[in-house]
Amino acid sequence: METPEIAETPETAEVQGRTDPVLLKAYSLLKTYAMGTGSMVCVHDASFFPIPEMTNEIMTDKNICLLCAKYRNETAAQESGELAGSPCTEMHIGAMKEAFRHKGSYTYTCELGFAFWTSPVYSDGRFIGALLGTGYLSGDEEAAGELFRQYGSGKISKEVFREKIARFPRADTEKIRALAELLHICAESLSTGNEDYHETLRRRAEQQADLSAQIEKLGSRRLSAPPAYPIEKERELLAAIHRGENKKTRELLSEILAVILFTNPGDFKYLQCRATELAALIFRTDVNPGKADKPLPETDSACIRRIQESKSLEELTDVLYLSAERMTEQVFSFREIRHAAALRRAERYILENYTRKISLKEIAEASDLSAPYFSTIFREEMGENFSSYLNRLRVEKASRMLLETNLSLSEIASFCGFEDQSWFSKIFKSYMGQSPGKYREQDHWTSELWDSDFSEESPARIIKI
């Protein structure tokens, strides 16, 4: 079987003057890629057209799009420019724009079942073109032949079609993914920009993966109505920032953003508004909680402006994630080592004893600190006083049990350390905005998003609804 490859093409000074040097370097690099993978490749410029140096490689039978142009559009193209406006060209441009929008690799398949993959190329952070690979049939040959004959109004026979595509090897999804990943590595090696440019691409890809996973969880549930905005998650987010817990902060932010995106798909302006509100809330989370009304620092205002001026979901969410991470690290770095050790002891003691009545003095003694001093550093470094922290923890545990068990309200109140059901209802409503009974009646989405940390002996583990 003939192996598709890129052949040498004479390069005149005039042509080189019209083509970005980085794309010329890509043209040279992809010769090796083509020979090593058996793929057909093409370098496109910032206008999404093949660079002139690629003309000889494009205008051959190795390019399935020429067959489409000839039999589907009745265009016997003699040069690449004559393919402009064809369905194939429009499809490829759309794919390259999608890869540019996501700043990563994009894999797709044409109607005939031929696989394509593309990755953007940048110079000093500016989009200058894209690499496009193909050369494999990933669909069914018979189905492709029948569809192609329909396109061509019967002008091409089954035998001729088979002869035309005999040069194209078959490939499964895994191989196409590997080829796309290798091409993306080539694009990354060619691209230039800030030192952390590729790290930014990877970071944003991870963020979008987290969001997609959370949205998929929401979509898998059969909700009678769209989930309400998770105000309780907002409170947990601020508490996680106060405690300097970066991983938990990111998880909670993903859950909140997932609900916003799930309930308002495609509404970018709405997302910007909610993201701006979240950013302002995050920035007012301070290591000194008594100053919540202070004006935002210039750096924080600049981040909010970046959210308002962002052009894509990836850019917007990246600003928000980085803002939350910066605030979390700021809180964490503020803590002194001796305070952190004492607070860890206190946190462990609280988690082991929150199901019964415990006092500030008792926790202070467990932390090897005096009660007044413990109260001061707890409020400064945890962002809330001890009683608020304990109540919030108990409400969080109780809310999970309401959704995950069939225990009565009085039983849950007792298990979570509340003196009686009446006090439990009052505290629960102050944090969650509704009574425990009403909370349980509603089909809350949060039950599947929480990672329960109850022990194996907990009633929440034993008695499932």
PyMOL commands that set and color helices and strands:
alter all, ss='L'
color gray80, all
select helices_A, chain A and resi 13-18+21-37+52-58+64-71+80-83+87-102+141-151+158-165+173-190+197-220+231-242+246-263+268-283+289-291+298-309+313-334+337-353+360-366+371-382+386-404+409-415+421-432+436-441+445-448+459-462
alter helices_A, ss='H'
color red, helices_A
select strands_A, chain A and resi 40-45+106-109+114-123+126-137
alter strands_A, ss='S'
color yellow, strands_A
deselect
rebuild
show_as cartoon
